[in-house]
């Protein structure tokens, strides 16, 4: 079975380069609704053109519409989907349940691919979307080969696996650090990459590990694992990099293309492009503590050898790998300080100027750094030149017929289809030299970036005829457009199926989720009706779906799918930002839906009101109104990284930046990075009361007394909404997103 090689494209030029380097498909975005808002992306005109090029090459184009959609954006995104569907895209990679349903309902000729942002971690998650009718699942980067094997043996849904590039330290779709601290939501394509910052690690309030990049993941490199992935039957191999440049994308695609074609292929190219320290990733069961590179968060470059200062700005290179004029290098001194230079003067061992060397040699730099140090190549000049599309051009045999006072007829065959176009102008008698085979061939061969070339030209002209060069050019464009049009499928659009969310009684109540048994016992003593702990809660990463409790809070799709016979509440990890996603979950069996943490008060109000306007009743909405928000859910463990495992069982650890400390919590070796302050909306319950059914308290580090006092305070407030209260403590509390909208 053929594995699809799927490449990223941050703009039109990169898209072309990736196709011509050997990608079978591209994933990309336009300026709207893609999870890489800071990439240049493509215009709609460029999207249509790259679809045309891809399809004549028998390749595919997938568009990412994988941001979470606010209520106010629903109409716009549906209109946008229709627009790009008509341009000929093959699939949409998406995250939001409302958009998933819309594509499945209305666009039979468009595949719906479930984004890695959804967090598909195992077979049970996959089964949920397979039953809905999705056509592909993009697995979380944390899924190991063992689980991929289980998925392929038990599901017919095609799967897509990341094989190369940057890794998110948090499960994708479950990182809220950027949005809470900067309002730039990673779930909406605007991540501020707090994971690449430096932090100290505190142990019981004291520094136990110095400042370093404890959240900066190594880059994934599965070059040597391709045989295993092919053997398992993985359907699509995905390269990360919509923020990367053309040279990077082209080099990675070409390397993996060659490896797929020839298992014995070897290359050093992947070491000569931008990359952090490499890892085989969770695919190959990388150690939870060894998957970050804490010494630096950027490009490490290719190690070349040693560089030693001689005199007069001259350095001796002791290397065995190639260095070129124009390469960018990094010198790291004994104190860990980096110096960057472009090579402008390069000499062989006899001090003669050369363009490249791979042995003992010399170079001049503009700075004196006494001593002998490590040398790294950061950018290879030879990787910068643009790729040509000679290997992928399609041969055309063209037949030309013409007679006086008639349009010029141009015909060719493409995929056994006869393509015929005519000039707008009529052929005239030439006053001097008429149309020649040389002139016609010259003008018709100007295909620019279109993937064609003339293999044969047959000319049948009756007489000495004339047609302008501009008209010949226009005829060529007509032919190209006719070929592209013959390849397009009709974009059939159906009516969206009406949802029927189940109406249940709305009872205002206070509920809680607990981290410790002590907290749960306090909540039960204070007669909270719903206390989610232990047997009544299935966490985001849990694969133990058997619970005796009939009242369940579930945080993953596998748990939802396997427990629909119970009283289900979906947790915030389902990322519900609009009323249609809410209605979809309710129609699929949820009794209560916890809305996204990233909604402001105005957006909550609008979501609830939109639901009521459409369905005639208020939905059962849960909202977290107290607790330390989880900022990241990690399969990696910083405590293990610094050699403190299993210290998490006995001590409290935190990550500290220049101003704030973020506590680390643990559950079965899953690490949760939580906010420094507790979100507390107690003084705003009166505003939320008309729209929220159940008000949830999330306890993490609170002791028995704190837990008791918080529950009593919220009970008092809910019983006296008209009473002005000032429980909010600005030193220790935050209102999070309540008054602030995420970007």
C-alpha positions, 0 to 999 in steps of 0.5 A: 500500500502506498503511503501518502507524503503530505507536505506543508505550504505557508505560501504559494511558492512553497506549495509549488516547491513541495509538489515538485519535490515529491509531495503527494498532497499539501496542507495549507490555508488561506488568510482565514480560519487556519491554525497558523495565522502568522504564516503568509498563507495563500489567496483564494486565487492562488489556492485555485491555481495550486489546486489546478496544478496538483490535480493534473499531477494527480496530487491533492490539496487539503485546506486547514480550517482548524481554528475553533469557531466563535458564534459570531463566525459561524455564518462566515466560515460556512460561506467560506467553506462553500467558496473553497469547495467550489475551487476544487480542494480535496479535503478540509482539516478541521477541529470544531464540531459544528464545522465537522457536522456542516461538511459531513451534511452538505458537501459530499464531494469534500473529505472531512479530516479530523485535525490533531487539534481534536486530540485523537489519542487512541482507537476509541477516540478514532471510532467516535469520528469514524461513526460520524462519517469522517474520512481521515483522522490526524493522530496526536503526536503522542500516539506510539507505534503500538497504538497505531497498530491497534488502530489500523487493525480495528478501524477502517478510518484512514490515519495521518501521522506526523513524521517530521518537524516541530513538536508541541509540548502540550497535547494539541488543542489542549494548550491554553497558556498562550491565550490566558497570558496573552489572549493569543489563542493557540486554538485559533492559530495565534500561539505566542509559544510560551513553551520556548521560553526559559523557566526555573524549576522550584521544589517546595518553593525553592529553586532546584533547577536553574533557568533553562528551556524545560518546555522546548521540545526537540524536533521530530525526525522519523526518517529511519522509522518510515519502514515501520510506519509503512508496514503498519499501513499508515495512510498519510505521513505528515511533515510539520512546517507551515511557518518554515521557508521554501528551502526547508520544506523542499529539502525535507520533502525530497529527503522523505520522498527518496527514502520512501522510494528507496529504503536504502537511501541515505542523506545528511540533508536533514541535519543541514536545515533548520532543526532543534535537537532531533528526537524519534518522538513518542512514536518510538516511545521516547523517554518522557523526560528526554524529549525536550532540549533544555539548552536552547529553543532554536536551531542547533545546526549541523556540527562540523568540527572545531574552529581555532583562532590563529591571528589577524581575524584568521581561524583554522577549521578542522572539519570533514564536512562541506562548508561553502562561501555564503553559509551561515555558521555558529561558534559556541564558546566555552561559556555557552555563548553563541556567535553567528557569522556568514562566511565571506572569505574561505581559504584552503590549507595553502591559503588560496581563496576557494568556494567550498572546503571539506578538510583542514582550511581557513576563514576570516571573520570580523570578530576575534574569539580566542581559543578553540570551540565547536563549529555548527552550520546553521544555513547551507547556501546549497539548500537555497536555490529553488527547485525546478519542475522538470521531473513533474511536467506533463507532456502534451502533443498539440495539433494546430489547424487553420485556414483564412478567415477562420479562428486558429484551432488548437487541440491536445489530449489530456488523460484521454480527453480531447481538449480543443480551443479556438482563437478569438481573432480570425486568421488573416493573410500574412503581408510578409512571413506568416506563422511558422512552427518556430513562432508557434512553438515559442509562444505555446511553450511559455507555460510559466509555473504550469506543469506542462511541456510540448512533446510534439507539435503538428501544424496544418495551416492552409496558406501564408497566415497571420495571427498576433503573438498576443493572440497566440499567448491568449490561446495558450492560456485558453488551452491550460484553463480548458485542461484544468476545467476538464479535471474539476469535479462538480461541487454539490452542496446539500441542505444541512441536516437539522439537529434535535438536541434533547431538552432536559430540565434545567436545575441551577446547582453548584458542582465540583471536580476534585484532585484529592480524596480529601477535597471530594469528602469535604464537598460531599459533606457539604451536600454538593449533588455532583462531585466528580472524582475517581469513579465519576471522572474520565480524564483527557488522557485516561484509557480506562473507560469502565466506570460504575458511576452512572453520572460521568464527567468525560474529557475525551471522545473515547469515553464519550463514545463508550458511555452514552448509556450514562448521564454524561457531562462533557468537560472543557477539553471538547472546546465548545465555543459556539451554540451549534457544537453545543447542540451537536454534543447534546444531540449525540447523547451529552446531558450537560456540556462544559463550555470552553474556558476561552469564552468571555462573558459576552460570548457566553451570553450570545452562545446561550441566546443563539441556542435558545433562539434556534431551538426554543429552550435554554441548554444545559451548560456547565461552566468552570467558575472557580479553579486553577485553569490547566494551561498545558496537558503534557505527556512529557515530565519536567521532573523526570527531565531533571532527575527528580522522578518520582519526586512528584509524589512527595513534593510540589514542583513549579515552573517559574518565569521572571514573574510567575510560578506555575504549579505542576500536577501529575496523574499517572505520569501525565503532567498538568501545568496549571495557572499561578492564580485561581480563576474566581467568578464568584462576584459575577455569578449574577451575570452568568446565572441566566445562561449557566445551568451548573456552576463548577468549582475545580479544586487542585491544591486547596487543603480541606479548610480552603475547599470548605470555605470556597464551597460555602462562599459560592453557596452563599452567593448563589442563594443571595445573587442580589447581594453585593459581594467582594470575595474576589482577591486580585492578588490570588485570583483572576477573572481569566477570559471573563472580560477579555476576548481571545484573538 
